[in-house]
Amino acid sequence: QVQLVESGGGLVQPGGSLRLSCAASGNIFSLYAVGWYRQAPGKQRELVATMPSGGSTSYADSVKGRFTLSRDNAKNTAYLQMNSLKPEDTAVYYCNADIKGWGSPRRDYWGQGTQVTVSS
């Protein structure tokens, strides 16, 4: 059974940095696209960054130049490095991955979410 586990969230001051991790575990045959989304209180979930398995990474305009999405395919892990954080970055951050498991169809998986709070 495939699952995604996020870590690295927390409280940080404006201008600070955090690094989120998203580890995929279970009977994974192949990891395709990975992405990070976020949802602030009272708002819809929005795309932060996405990386296809063989293409270039896309970022929301609000995080371009500050956030970097990377992946380690050998570890089935994706990362989101967040620099120059702003209070408006406060949200629950969710990892999303397109995974084909052994004996199971290719589909989207979501992590449980990790809280990021930017406040002084």
Salt bridges, closest charged atoms under 4 A:
GLU46 OE2 - ARG38 NE 2.67
ASP61 OD1 - LYS64 NZ 3.10
ASP89 OD1 - ARG38 NH1 2.96
ASP89 OD2 - ARG66 NH1 2.75
ASP98 OD2 - ARG106 NH2 2.79
